[in-house]
C-alpha cells in the first residue's frame, strides 16, 4: 500500500514539474467552424471571393474567433474548385463539389457559390436536403434563385444571397444610370451585347424592353456570344454602322478585355458600359489593355469592389485587401464574400449555436452596417435588400476607367467623379 502511495506521489511530482517546463500535452484546441466554399477558382468571380473570405477568416481568428455560447471557436475555410465558369463543364461537376464539401470536408456552412446561375439553381435541392445554410456571395445573378426561395420558403429556408441580382441591377441601378447618361450627354441609341448564359440573356432582354419603353432606340436584338468568344469586331462594326451611342455589355468571361481593345482600335463612337464585364472590373485591366480600356464603364454590383467611401468600413476593407494581396479589391464578389463571413459570425453569436434552424432565424434578423451599406435580408426570400443609399441597404457601384484609375460615378451618394466621353465621340443633339 505504501509502495502504491509512493508511486502516485512520484507520478504527481513528475507531472507538476513537466507542466512547469511546458512538457505536457497542450490543451485541446477548440474545434473549428468549417466554411465550405464552392468556387470556380480559375476565374475572377471565384478567386476574388476566395481571397476576400480568407481575409475575413484571418481577421476574425486573429480577434479570437467566433463566440458560440460560452466558447470561442476559430473559422476554417475549405475551398473546392467547381469549374462552373469554364466552357463546357457540366453542372453536375459543381454539384459534386458541393457534396464533397458537405460529406468529406464536413462543412458547417456553405459560402460563395456555385458561381454560375445554372449550377447555383441546381444546388438548391442538395443544400436543402442536407439542411446546410448557404450564403451566395458571387456570380449567380439570376432572379429565379430568390424567387424559388420565396415560392417555397420552408424547403429553401437555409438559402440566402448577400450579393445583387439581375432584376435589381437592371431596374434599380443600370436603368437610372443610363437615364442619367442620356440626359447629361443627350444620348438615346443603345446596342446590347451579351454572353450566352442565363443571367446575361435575361438581363439583355429586360434592358431592351425597359429602355425601349423609356424613349431609347435599341438598335437590334441583343447580340449573343458563346462563352470563350475572342472576336467581337463584326458586332462592333455593326454598332458603329447603326449609330450606337452606348454599347451595353453583359459578359462574365475574361475575353471581354479583347472586346474593349477592339472597341478602341475601331474607334467606335459609343460609350462601352459593362453591366457585367469581368476583365474591366480588375485593377490590372489598364495594363492588360495598354490603356485601351479608357472610358469603359463597369458595374461591380456591390460597393467596396472599387475604392469609394460608401460606409466607414469600405476603405478599411479596400486597404486591408490591398495590404494582403498587393492590389485593390478585384471585382464583383469580393466585398460580398468578405461580408458573408462577418454576417455569419454575427448570426452564430446571436443564435449562440451552430444549429442551422437557430442560425437561420438569426440571419433573418440581421441588421448591420457593412462594407457596402446596411445589410438586411428580405424576410420573404432571403435576398439582400438593395438601395441606392448605403444607409438604407446594400448599395452597388458603377465606375469608369479614367487615366488608369477606377473612378466611381454611380450611384450619386458614393460617386467620386463624373462620367467622361472618349475624344472621338461627341454628345448627341
Secondary structure per residue as TSV (DSSP state, phi and psi in degrees):
chain	resnum	aa	ss	phi	psi
A	1	X	-	360.0	-42.1
A	2	X	H	-64.8	-38.0
A	3	X	H	-61.8	-40.7
A	4	X	H	-65.3	-42.4
A	5	X	H	-64.0	-42.0
A	6	X	H	-62.7	-40.1
A	7	X	H	-63.2	-42.6
A	8	X	H	-62.9	-39.3
A	9	X	H	-65.7	-40.0
A	10	X	H	-63.4	-45.5
A	11	X	H	-61.6	-43.5
A	12	X	H	-62.2	-41.6
A	13	X	H	-64.3	-41.0
A	14	X	H	-61.9	-45.2
A	15	X	H	-64.4	-38.7
A	16	X	H	-63.8	-43.5
A	17	X	H	-66.4	-41.0
A	18	X	H	-61.8	-38.4
A	19	X	H	-64.1	-40.3
A	20	X	H	-60.3	-37.1
A	21	X	T	-98.2	10.4
A	22	X	T	71.3	29.1
A	23	X	-	-94.0	-10.9
A	24	X	S	-80.0	162.1
A	25	X	-	-65.5	129.4
A	26	X	-	-64.7	160.3
A	27	X	-	-61.1	144.9
A	28	X	-	-63.2	128.8
A	29	X	-	-67.1	150.8
A	30	X	-	-62.3	140.2
A	31	X	-	-67.3	130.6
A	32	X	-	-72.4	155.1
A	33	X	E	-90.1	119.2
A	34	X	E	-92.0	123.7
A	35	X	E	-102.3	114.8
A	36	X	E	-91.7	127.3
A	37	X	E	-121.3	101.6
A	38	X	E	-83.4	109.9
A	39	X	E	-138.1	147.9
A	40	X	-	-87.0	87.3
A	41	X	T	-73.0	-11.7
A	42	X	T	-85.8	-1.8
A	43	X	S	-121.6	155.2
A	44	X	H	-47.1	-49.3
A	45	X	H	-74.2	-1.3
A	46	X	H	-103.2	-51.9
A	47	X	H	-71.1	-33.5
A	48	X	H	-68.6	-34.6
A	49	X	H	-65.0	-43.8
A	50	X	H	-61.5	-45.3
A	51	X	H	-62.2	-43.4
A	52	X	H	-66.0	-40.7
A	53	X	H	-66.1	-40.7
A	54	X	H	-61.3	-38.9
A	55	X	H	-63.6	-46.2
A	56	X	H	-62.7	-43.4
A	57	X	H	-60.7	-43.9
A	58	X	H	-61.1	-44.9
A	59	X	H	-64.5	-45.3
A	60	X	H	-66.0	-43.5
A	61	X	H	-64.7	-38.0
A	62	X	H	-64.4	-27.4
A	63	X	T	-89.8	4.6
A	64	X	T	115.1	-8.4
A	65	X	-	95.1	-157.0
A	66	X	E	-109.1	130.3
A	67	X	E	-84.1	117.6
A	68	X	E	-115.9	101.5
A	69	X	T	66.2	-121.0
A	70	X	T	-96.6	-1.3
A	71	X	E	-109.2	150.9
A	72	X	E	-105.3	128.4
A	73	X	E	-127.6	140.0
A	74	X	-	-77.5	163.2
A	75	X	E	-98.5	148.5
A	76	X	E	-132.9	127.2
A	77	X	E	-98.6	124.9
A	78	X	E	-117.3	119.1
A	79	X	E	-111.1	135.5
A	80	X	E	-125.8	133.6
A	81	X	E	-78.0	113.5
A	82	X	-	-82.8	-21.1
A	83	X	-	58.4	18.0
A	84	X	T	-75.1	-6.9
A	85	X	T	-94.5	-4.6
A	86	X	S	-81.2	140.1
A	87	X	T	-57.9	133.4
A	88	X	T	80.9	-2.9
A	89	X	-	-80.1	124.9
A	90	X	-	-71.0	153.4
A	91	X	H	-57.9	-32.2
A	92	X	H	-57.7	-29.7
A	93	X	H	-68.1	-38.7
A	94	X	H	-65.2	-39.9
A	95	X	H	-64.4	-38.1
A	96	X	H	-64.0	-36.0
A	97	X	H	-64.8	-43.6
A	98	X	H	-62.0	-45.0
A	99	X	H	-65.7	-36.0
A	100	X	H	-65.3	-39.7
A	101	X	H	-61.2	-39.6
A	102	X	H	-74.3	-48.3
A	103	X	H	-86.5	-38.7
A	104	X	T	-96.4	-42.7
A	105	X	S	-86.3	-7.6
A	106	X	-	56.2	44.3
A	107	X	-	-64.1	132.4
A	108	X	S	-80.1	-32.6
A	109	X	E	-141.9	154.7
A	110	X	E	-111.4	127.8
A	111	X	E	-132.7	149.0
A	112	X	E	108.1	-98.3
A	113	X	-	-117.2	-153.8
A	114	X	-	-56.2	153.5
A	115	X	-	-88.7	-45.3
A	116	X	S	-70.3	137.4
A	117	X	H	-54.5	-44.5
A	118	X	H	-60.6	-39.2
A	119	X	H	-72.3	-39.0
A	120	X	H	-62.9	-41.8
A	121	X	H	-64.4	-41.7
A	122	X	H	-66.5	-28.5
A	123	X	H	-80.3	-11.0
A	124	X	H	-59.5	-46.4
A	125	X	H	-65.7	-38.8
A	126	X	H	-63.9	-45.3
A	127	X	H	-64.2	-40.0
A	128	X	H	-66.6	-39.2
A	129	X	H	-58.2	-41.3
A	130	X	T	-90.1	0.9
A	131	X	T	54.6	45.9
A	132	X	-	-102.2	123.0
A	133	X	-	-67.0	130.1
A	134	X	E	-125.8	134.0
A	135	X	E	-120.1	106.3
A	136	X	E	-69.2	133.0
A	137	X	-	-127.0	-13.2
A	138	X	S	-152.3	149.4
A	139	X	S	63.5	-151.1
A	140	X	-	41.1	63.6
A	141	X	-	-87.6	-3.6
A	142	X	-	-63.2	132.2
A	143	X	T	-65.6	-18.1
A	144	X	H	-62.3	-26.4
A	145	X	H	-62.6	-57.7
A	146	X	H	-75.1	-21.3
A	147	X	H	-64.7	-41.3
A	148	X	H	-66.1	-37.5
A	149	X	H	-62.5	-43.8
A	150	X	H	-65.8	-33.8
A	151	X	H	-75.7	-26.9
A	152	X	T	-138.4	68.0
A	153	X	T	-64.9	-27.7
A	154	X	T	-74.9	-43.9
A	155	X	T	-65.1	-41.7
A	156	X	T	-106.4	25.8
A	157	X	T	-65.8	-18.9
A	158	X	T	-84.7	-2.3
A	159	X	E	-105.5	124.1
A	160	X	E	-127.8	158.0
A	161	X	E	-134.4	124.3
A	162	X	-	-102.9	1.9
A	163	X	S	-113.4	177.4
A	164	X	-	-72.5	175.5
A	165	X	-	-142.4	161.8
A	166	X	H	-61.3	-39.3
A	167	X	H	-65.5	-45.8
A	168	X	H	-65.8	-40.9
A	169	X	I	-55.4	-42.8
A	170	X	I	-72.5	-57.8
A	171	X	I	-78.8	-34.6
A	172	X	I	-92.2	-24.1
A	173	X	I	-123.1	-55.4
A	174	X	I	-68.9	-44.0
A	175	X	H	-62.7	-48.5
A	176	X	H	-58.5	-38.6
A	177	X	H	-66.4	-43.7
A	178	X	H	-62.2	-39.8
A	179	X	H	-64.6	-38.5
A	180	X	H	-63.9	-42.8
A	181	X	H	-62.0	-44.9
A	182	X	H	-59.8	-42.4
A	183	X	H	-69.0	-41.6
A	184	X	H	-69.1	-41.9
A	185	X	H	-111.5	4.5
A	186	X	T	57.5	52.0
A	187	X	-	-110.9	143.4
A	188	X	-	-154.5	15.8
A	189	X	E	-115.6	118.9
A	190	X	E	-119.6	137.3
A	191	X	E	-125.9	130.9
A	192	X	E	-114.9	130.5
A	193	X	E	-126.4	124.8
A	194	X	E	-132.9	157.8
A	195	X	E	-84.7	152.8
A	196	X	S	-82.5	66.0
A	197	X	S	-135.8	160.7
A	198	X	H	-56.7	-52.3
A	199	X	H	-66.7	-34.2
A	200	X	H	-71.9	-43.6
A	201	X	H	-61.1	-45.2
A	202	X	H	-65.0	-44.2
A	203	X	H	-64.8	-41.8
A	204	X	H	-63.3	-42.2
A	205	X	H	-64.2	-41.0
A	206	X	H	-66.4	-41.0
A	207	X	H	-63.7	-39.6
A	208	X	H	-59.9	-46.2
A	209	X	H	-64.5	-47.0
A	210	X	H	-69.3	-46.7
A	211	X	H	-69.5	-31.7
A	212	X	H	-62.7	-37.9
A	213	X	H	-73.5	-12.1
A	214	X	T	-105.8	17.4
A	215	X	T	91.9	2.1
A	216	X	-	-85.1	150.3
A	217	X	E	-96.2	108.4
A	218	X	E	-87.6	114.2
A	219	X	-	-77.0	-10.8
A	220	X	S	-169.0	168.3
A	221	X	S	-63.6	152.6
A	222	X	-	-52.6	129.3
A	223	X	E	-82.4	125.0
A	224	X	E	-104.2	131.1
A	225	X	E	-118.2	131.9
A	226	X	-	-61.1	149.5
A	227	X	T	-58.1	131.2
A	228	X	T	96.9	0.7
A	229	X	-	-57.8	139.7
A	230	X	-	-122.3	1.4
A	231	X	-	-134.8	117.7
A	232	X	-	-116.8	9.3
A	233	X	H	-63.4	-37.6
A	234	X	H	-63.6	-42.3
A	235	X	H	-68.2	-39.4
A	236	X	H	-64.4	-40.3
A	237	X	H	-66.6	-35.8
A	238	X	H	-65.2	-42.4
A	239	X	H	-61.9	-41.4
A	240	X	H	-64.4	-43.8
A	241	X	H	-63.0	-37.9
A	242	X	H	-84.1	-3.5
A	243	X	T	82.6	30.3
A	244	X	-	-61.1	142.2
A	245	X	S	-110.4	-23.2
A	246	X	E	-135.2	130.4
A	247	X	E	-107.7	114.0
A	248	X	E	-89.6	125.3
A	249	X	E	-118.7	126.4
A	250	X	E	-128.6	90.3
A	251	X	E	-148.0	134.4
A	252	X	-	-107.1	18.2
A	253	X	S	-97.5	148.6
A	254	X	T	-65.4	-18.1
A	255	X	T	-66.6	-4.2
A	256	X	H	-63.4	-19.8
A	257	X	H	-64.0	-35.4
A	258	X	H	-66.2	-41.8
A	259	X	H	-55.8	-46.0
A	260	X	H	-70.0	-35.0
A	261	X	H	-62.2	-43.6
A	262	X	H	-66.3	-38.1
A	263	X	H	-59.1	-44.3
A	264	X	H	-67.2	-47.5
A	265	X	H	-64.3	-33.2
A	266	X	T	-84.4	-4.6
A	267	X	T	50.1	48.5
A	268	X	-	-70.2	120.5
A	269	X	S	-80.2	60.0
A	270	X	S	-144.8	141.2
A	271	X	E	-76.7	120.1
A	272	X	E	-79.4	126.5
A	273	X	E	-126.9	107.7
A	274	X	E	-89.4	104.3
A	275	X	E	-63.6	-44.6
A	276	X	E	-136.5	118.4
A	277	X	E	-147.0	89.2
A	278	X	H	-51.3	-52.4
A	279	X	H	-63.2	-39.3
A	280	X	H	-72.5	-14.8
A	281	X	H	-75.6	-23.9
A	282	X	S	-82.6	144.8
A	283	X	T	-58.1	-28.0
A	284	X	T	-84.0	2.2
A	285	X	H	-60.6	-39.9
A	286	X	H	-58.8	-48.6
A	287	X	H	-68.5	-38.3
A	288	X	H	-64.2	-27.0
A	289	X	T	-107.1	9.1
A	290	X	T	54.3	36.6
A	291	X	T	81.4	2.1
A	292	X	T	-77.0	-4.2
A	293	X	T	-85.4	1.7
A	294	X	T	-51.6	135.2
A	295	X	T	82.9	-6.9
A	296	X	-	-69.5	134.1
A	297	X	E	-95.4	142.7
A	298	X	E	-140.3	136.7
A	299	X	E	-99.0	119.8
A	300	X	-	-105.7	18.5
A	301	X	S	71.4	-56.4
A	302	X	S	-123.2	142.7
A	303	X	T	-59.7	153.0
A	304	X	T	97.5	-17.0
A	305	X	S	-82.0	-4.3
A	306	X	S	-149.9	152.2
A	307	X	-	-61.4	131.9
A	308	X	-	-164.1	-178.6
A	309	X	-	-121.0	50.5
A	310	X	S	-59.7	-44.3
A	311	X	S	-140.6	176.3
A	312	X	T	-64.8	-22.5
A	313	X	T	-87.4	-18.6
A	314	X	H	-58.0	-57.5
A	315	X	H	-73.4	-24.3
A	316	X	H	-61.4	-42.2
A	317	X	H	-67.2	-47.3
A	318	X	H	-57.0	-45.6
A	319	X	H	-68.3	-39.2
A	320	X	H	-66.0	-40.0
A	321	X	H	-64.5	-44.6
A	322	X	H	-65.7	-38.0
A	323	X	H	-64.0	-39.9
A	324	X	H	-78.0	-39.2
A	325	X	H	-113.5	-5.7
A	326	X	S	80.8	12.1
A	327	X	S	-156.6	161.4
A	328	X	-	-68.6	161.9
A	329	X	-	-48.2	140.9
A	330	X	-	-96.2	-12.9
A	331	X	S	154.0	-169.5
A	332	X	T	-52.6	133.8
A	333	X	T	101.6	-10.4
A	334	X	H	-77.5	-63.7
A	335	X	H	-65.7	-34.1
A	336	X	H	-69.1	-35.0
A	337	X	H	-69.1	-39.0
A	338	X	H	-62.0	-47.2
A	339	X	H	-68.8	-30.4
A	340	X	H	-58.6	-38.9
A	341	X	H	-66.6	-42.4
A	342	X	H	-69.3	-38.0
A	343	X	H	-66.0	-39.7
A	344	X	H	-65.3	-42.6
A	345	X	H	-57.1	-47.9
A	346	X	H	-59.3	-43.0
A	347	X	H	-68.1	-42.4
A	348	X	H	-61.3	-43.5
A	349	X	H	-68.3	-36.4
A	350	X	H	-71.3	-34.7
A	351	X	H	-74.4	-27.1
A	352	X	T	67.6	23.2
A	353	X	S	-164.3	161.4
A	354	X	-	-99.4	1.8
A	355	X	-	-57.4	123.2
A	356	X	H	-59.1	-37.2
A	357	X	H	-67.6	-37.4
A	358	X	H	-70.4	-39.4
A	359	X	H	-68.4	-36.4
A	360	X	H	-57.7	-46.6
A	361	X	H	-63.2	-37.2
A	362	X	H	-68.5	-41.8
A	363	X	H	-59.7	-39.5
A	364	X	H	-63.6	-23.7
A	365	X	T	-99.1	8.9
A	366	X	-	-57.7	134.2
A	367	X	-	-157.5	91.1
A	368	X	E	-144.5	156.6
A	369	X	E	-85.9	128.2
A	370	X	E	-122.4	-163.3
A	371	X	T	-61.9	-36.7
A	372	X	T	-118.4	29.0
A	373	X	E	118.6	-165.1
A	374	X	E	-73.3	124.8
A	375	X	E	-101.2	111.5
A	376	X	-	-143.3	152.9
A	377	X	B	-109.2	141.4
A	378	X	-	-64.0	121.6
A	379	X	T	-64.4	-16.9
A	380	X	T	-84.8	-28.8
A	381	X	T	-142.0	6.8
A	382	X	-	61.9	21.5
A	383	X	B	-92.0	138.5
A	384	X	B	-58.7	141.9
A	385	X	-	-84.4	119.5
A	386	X	E	-92.1	166.4
A	387	X	E	-164.6	164.1
A	388	X	S	-92.6	-2.2
A	389	X	S	-119.7	116.2
A	390	X	T	-62.8	-17.0
A	391	X	T	-76.4	-15.0
A	392	X	T	-110.6	-23.7
A	393	X	S	-172.8	-171.2
A	394	X	E	-74.9	118.5
A	395	X	E	-101.4	143.9
A	396	X	-	-90.7	-174.4
A	397	X	-	-149.2	127.8
A	398	X	E	-117.0	125.9
A	399	X	E	-120.7	166.6
A	400	X	E	-127.0	139.0
A	401	X	E	-73.3	119.8
A	402	X	E	-137.0	115.3
A	403	X	T	51.4	43.2
A	404	X	T	83.7	4.6
A	405	X	E	-124.0	152.6
A	406	X	E	-91.0	108.4
A	407	X	E	-104.7	118.3
A	408	X	E	-70.7	126.5
A	409	X	E	-120.2	-8.6
A	410	X	E	-160.3	143.5
A	411	X	S	-75.7	162.9
A	412	X	G	-55.7	-34.1
A	413	X	G	-67.2	-17.6
A	414	X	G	-123.4	5.7
A	415	X	-	-64.1	142.9
A	416	X	-	-115.5	1.2
A	417	X	S	-168.1	-175.6
A	418	X	-	-117.8	156.6
A	419	X	-	-71.3	139.0
A	420	X	-	-117.3	148.6
A	421	X	-	-96.1	148.1
A	422	X	-	-63.1	150.9
A	423	X	T	-63.7	-22.4
A	424	X	T	-89.3	10.4
A	425	X	-	-122.9	135.7
A	426	X	-	-109.9	150.1
A	427	X	-	-60.4	159.1
A	428	X	-	-72.8	-179.0
A	429	X	-	-115.2	360.0
